[in-house]
Amino acid sequence: MKKIKSFFDKLRNRNIAFVFSLILCAGVISFVAFGMNEPESNAIKIDTSSETTTVTCYTAESKLFVPNSQYGTFQTVSTAATKPSAVKNTQKTTLKNIKAASKTKKTSKTKATSLTKKTKPKAKKPVKTTVVKKTKRKLITTVTSTPAKVTKNKKKKKKRITTTTTTQTTTVTTKAYTPPKAKSNTYNTRDISEEKYTVKSITTGKKIKSDGFDILCQIVNGEIGSTWNAEAIKAQAVAAYTYLRYCKEKGITAELGVKSGYDSRLEKIVKSVEGLVCTYDGSLIDAVFCASTAGCSADCANVWGGNYPYLKSVDSKYDAAYDPNYGVTKTISKADVKEILQKQGITLSTKKKNWIKVLSNYNGKYVGDVSIDGQITLTGTKIRSLFGLKSAAFTVKYSNKNFIFTTYGYGHGVGMSQWGAQLYASKGGYKFDQILKHYYSGIKISLSQEIE
């Protein structure tokens, strides 16, 4: 049986349909003539009614070999023993089918050729290629959509950077006004010893009550002492008395440096300007002052808000060269900075350089906004308070596990600079009224009226 199967396979592969038919006929005739009654004889059935040629072989071994697919592979199926009558019927059917196969010679060749082509494995390749191409197209489409999202994110980042840069440029370029040197004048004075004032000491927190002249001498002594230039002491006395009158008029208690035990020199200098005040449009000014400024005074609107035309930013040209508070450094450890900042309700990252980052400045070196690790924003005044800095005009850098602050000036920076007054008097030859008119823009100096 194996030999017949192998022989048929060779005939089919060579597409010799005609030879196949002749040999098959000869085999059938031989089978009929010599082995009709033999139980081991073979019955061959060729069915050409369909496009695929089907070969069915019956044997006495009760096994049936049938085509498994269009590619000509076979599988074994167990069957019952075939009866002799079934063999005879199969023989008759086979003879008829052989004649039909001879008449349709050309058709068989075409069918055999078609079957042979299907058996070639190359037919599978186009199918696989098509699937791969479709898959690749899908992947390409998916990948293409990803860069579009990235591009949008980049655009958003650029917008944020532009906005921040614009804010910094606007605030940094604010320039201080440089007033022309005013003409010096002479003034009348009056006794203020009958006036009564209450002052709260900024050093002890205690309230001190005394007459006008005594309390004024204590304030000057507590603020700047008696050794400075006489014109600077005079300027301080007039500013302090104006502030006392302003606070009493508003019903508030002035908080100032107060120190008793002043000497005769200071007493004599204060006496020379007794009763003089600073006014703007006929009203007393809020004559605030500070220890020193950062090359210029700060505009009141940037520190406390409000529009006070006499408290604008003005130049203080001797600060950088002579002010001992200009360019002072203070070093604070990383651990201390972390403890202080995290009390603001945040958890700091590991990037120490981002913990304190100046975002904007005003009036030169004064710090406006500060980013705390990119999480919250604090003012420069708040940073000054948290870390005990001399001024809100500062720079900061991180080095060797420490934060190094460099401050410029001492105090809030608004109004008259005490060190500036001393330097304008000693270096610039300014008189007290020239100093006052320099730091308080557009004011007049006049004799005050008596008050109870």
ROVEXTI-128607 format. One record per residue (C-alpha): residue in one letter; x, y, z. Coordinates in steps of 0.05 Angstrom, whole numbers, plus 32768, in hexadecimal, padded with zeros to 4 digits. Example, Ala and Ser with C-alpha at 12.3 -4.5 7.8 and 13.67 -1.06 7.14 Angstrom:
2
A80F67FA6809C S81117FEB808F 
# end
This chain:
452
M800080008000 K803980308010 K805880237FCC I801780357FA8 K801080747FD1 S805880897FC2 F804E807B7F78 F800F80A57F76 D803280DE7F99 K806880DF7F64 L803680DF7F2C R800F81187F4B N804D81427F57 R8061813C7F0E N801A814E7EF6 I801481107EC9 A7FCA81077ECE F7FC580DE7E8F V7FF980AB7EA2 F7FDA80A77EE6 S7F9680947EC7 L7FB4805C7E9B I7FDB803D7ED2 L7FA080407F00 C7F74801D7ECC A7FA77FE57EC3 G7FAA7FDA7F0E V7F5E7FD67F14 I7F597FA47EDB S7F8F7F797EFA F7F6B7F7C7F3D V7F297F657F1E A7F497F2D7EF6 F7F747F0E7F2C G7F5C7F217F70 M7F117F2D7F6F N7F047EFB7FA7 E7F437F0B7FCF P7F347F2C8011 E7F777F518010 S7F6B7F727FCC N7F677FBD7FC7 A7F2E7FE87FB0 I7F40802C7F94 K7F0E80647F8C I7F1D80A37F65 D7EEB80DA7F6C T7EF181117F37 S7EAF81317F45 S7ED181687F6D E7F0D81947F60 T7F39816A7F8F T7F4981227F7D T7F3880F37FB6 V7F5880AE7FBD T7F38807C7FED C7F5B80397FFC Y7F397FFF8020 T7F627FC6803D A7F547F898064 E7F7C7FA6809D S7F417FD180B0 K7F66801480A6 L7F50804D807A F7F7F8082805E V7F5A80C18049 P7F7381068033 N7F7A8135806E S7F7F81778048 Q7F8981968005 Y7FD4818D800A G7FD081418006 T7FE3812B804D F7FC380ED8068 Q7FAB80D480AB T7F97808E80C3 V7F4F808180D9 S7F38803F80F7 T7EFC802080D3 A7ED47FDF80D2 A7EE77FA680A1 T7ECD7FB3805B K7E9B7F82803D P7EAA7F607FF9 S7E697F7D7FDD A7E827FC37FED V7EC27FB47FC7 K7E9C7F9F7F88 N7E727FDE7F89 T7EB080077F91 Q7ED07FE57F54 K7E957FF77F28 T7E96803E7F3E T7EE080417F31 L7EDA802B7EE8 K7EA880617EDA N7ED380947EFC I7F10807F7ED2 K7EEA808C7E91 A7ED380D07EAB A7F1A80E07EBD S7F3380CF7E76 K7EFF80FE7E56 T7F1381367E84 K7F5E81327E79 K7F69817C7E71 T7F3E818C7EAD S7F66815B7ED7 K7FA7817B7EC3 T7F8D81BF7ED8 K7F7381A37F19 A7FB4817E7F27 T7FDC81BC7F19 S7FB081E47F48 L7FB981B07F7E T800481AE7F74 K800981FA7F7B K7FE281F77FBB T801381C47FD9 K804C81F67FD3 P805D82188014 K8069825A7FF0 A801E82657FF0 K80218274803B K805282AE8035 P802382E28018 V7FF282D78051 K802882E18086 T8045831D8062 T8001833F8060 V7FF7833580AB V803C835280BB K8030838F8090 K7FEE839E80B2 T800E839680F6 K804783C580E4 R801683FA80CC K7FF183F8810D L803283FF8134 I8048843A810B T8006845D8116 T800C84538161 V8053846D8164 T804284AA813B S800E84C1816D T803F84C481A7 P806C84FE8190 A8030852B8188 K8023852881D3 V806B853681E3 T806A857381B7 K802F859081DC N80528587821F K808F85AC8205 K806485E681EF K804685EC8234 K808B85ED8254 K80A286258226 K8066864F8239 R807586488283 I80BE865B8279 T80AC86998251 T807B86B28286 T80AE86AA82BE T80E486CF8297 T80B687098288 T80A5871282D2 Q80EE871282E7 T8101874582B2 T80C9877582C6 T80DB87758310 V81268776830A T812887B382DC T810387E0830E K81348819831B A813A88468358 Y812F88918352 T816C88BD835E P815388FF837B P817B893F836D K819E895D83AA A816D898D83CB K818089D183E5 S818F89D6842F N81668A05845A T81608A2184A0 Y81248A1184CD N81048A2B850D T80FC89FC8547 R80CD89F68583 D80CB89D385C7 I80A8898F85C6 S80B5897C860E E806C89878621 E8054895185F1 K804A890A860B Y805888CA85E4 T8058887F85EF V8089885485C9 K8092880885C8 S80DB87F285C9 I80EC87C18591 T812487A385BC T8100879985FF G80B7879C85E9 K80A787CB8622 K8080880B861B I80A3884B862E K807E888C863E S80A188D0863F D809E89178626 G80AB892885DD F80F3893F85E1 D810B89088610 I80EA88D085E9 L810688EC85A8 C814D88EC85C4 Q814488A485DD I812C888E8597 V816788AE8574 N8196888F85A6 G8177884B859E E8175884E8552 I81B9886A853F G81DE8884857D S820388C58587 T824488BB8562 W822E88C3851A N8230890084EE A82068939850B E81DD894184CB A81CB88F784CC I81B588FD8515 K818A89398503 A816A891484CA Q815B88DA84F9 A813C8909852D V810D892A84FB A80F888E784DC A80EC88C88522 Y80C38904853A T8099890384FB Y808C88B98505 L807788C4854E R804588FA8539 Y802B88CF84FF C801F8892852C K7FFC88BD8562 E7FD088DB852C K7FBC88958515 G7FB2887C855C I7FE98848855C T8027883D8587 A806988468565 E809B880D856A L80E288278568 G8127881D8585 V812A884185C8 K8167884C85F4 S816E88798630 G81AF88998648 Y81BC88C4860B D81F788F5860F S81F889418609 R8211894085C1 L81D4891A85AA E81A7894685D5 K81C3898585B5 I81BC896B856D V817489558579 K8165899A8597 S817B89BB8556 V8142899B852E E810E89978566 G80C6899A854D L80D589908502 V80AC895E84DA C80A789448493 T8066894E846C Y804A893C8428 D80118966840C G800A89868451 S800389438477 L8033891E84A3 I805788E68480 D8060889F8498 A80AB88AB84A3 V80C3886384A7 F810E885484A6 C813D881984A6 A8185880A84B7 S819E8807846F T818787F98429 A81A187CD83F0 G81BD880383C3 C8178882383C0 S813B882683ED A80FF87FA83E0 D80BD881283C5 C8088880D83FD A805687EE83CC N808587B283C3 V808E87A7840D W804D87B98430 G802087CF83F7 G7FFD881283F0 N800F884F83C8 Y803A888083EE P805A88B183BE Y809088C583F0 L80A4887B83FD K80BE886B83B8 S80FF884783A7 V8139887883A5 D81848870839B S81B2886683D7 K81F4886C83B3 Y8226886283ED D820A881E8404 A823487EF83DA A8276881283EC Y826C88248436 D822F88028455 P824787CB8484 N820587A68478 Y821087A1842D G8224875B8416 V822187378459 T821F86EA8455 K81FA86BA8482 T8204866E847E I81CC863F8493 S81D385F38492 K81A985C78465 A818985A684A1 D817385E984C0 V81588602847D K813185C28474 E811385C684B9 I80FD860E84AF L80E08605846A Q80BA85C5847A K809685EB84B1 Q8072860D8477 G804C85CD846B I807585AE8433 T80A485738429 L80E485878407 S8103855F83CE T814B854883CA K815E8581839B K817A85B383CD K818885E98399 N813D85ED838C W812A85F683D5 I8133864283D2 K81318661838D V812786AC8381 L80F286B9834C S80EF87058349 N810F87448364 Y80F8878C836C N811D87CE8375 G815F87AD8365 K817387768396 Y8133877183BF V8114872C83B7 G80CB872883A3 D80B786DF839C V80DC86A083B0 S80CD8659839A I80D2862583D1 D80E485E483AE G80B285F58377 Q807985E683A7 I8067862983C7 T807A867283BD L808F86A083F5 T80A286E983F5 G80E987028401 T80D087248441 K80B786E1845A I80F986BF844B R811D86F68470 S80F186EA84AD L80F7869D84AA F8143869D84A7 G815286DD84D0 L817387028496 K8186874B849A S8160875D845C A812F87458427 A8164875883F4 F818C871883EF T81A986E283C3 V81AE869883D7 K81D8865D83C0 Y81E2861583D7 S822985FC83E3 N824985C6840F K820785B38431 N81FB85FC8444 F81CF8634842B I81F586758425 F81CB86B58427 T81EB86F88413 T81C28734842A Y81C4877D8416 G81AE87B28448 Y818C87AA848B G814287B08498 H810487B7846B G812787E9843D V80ED881C843B G80F788668449 M813688858464 S8175885B846B Q8199886C84AD W81DC88558491 G81CB88798451 A81BE88B98478 Q820288B2849B L822588A68458 Y820288DE8433 A8216890D846D S825E88F58475 K826E88E3842C G823F89108405 G823C894E8432 Y81F0894C8436 K81CA8974846C F819289548493 D815A89728468 Q817E895C8428 I818389158444 L813989148456 K8123892F8413 H814E88FC83F0 Y812E88BF8411 Y80E788DB8417 S80D488F283D2 G80AE893483CB I80AA89468415 K80AE89898439 I80CE8996847D S80AA89C584AB L809D89D784F3 S806689AD8513 Q802C89C8853B E802889BD8585 I7FFF8982859D E7FEC896B85E3 
# end
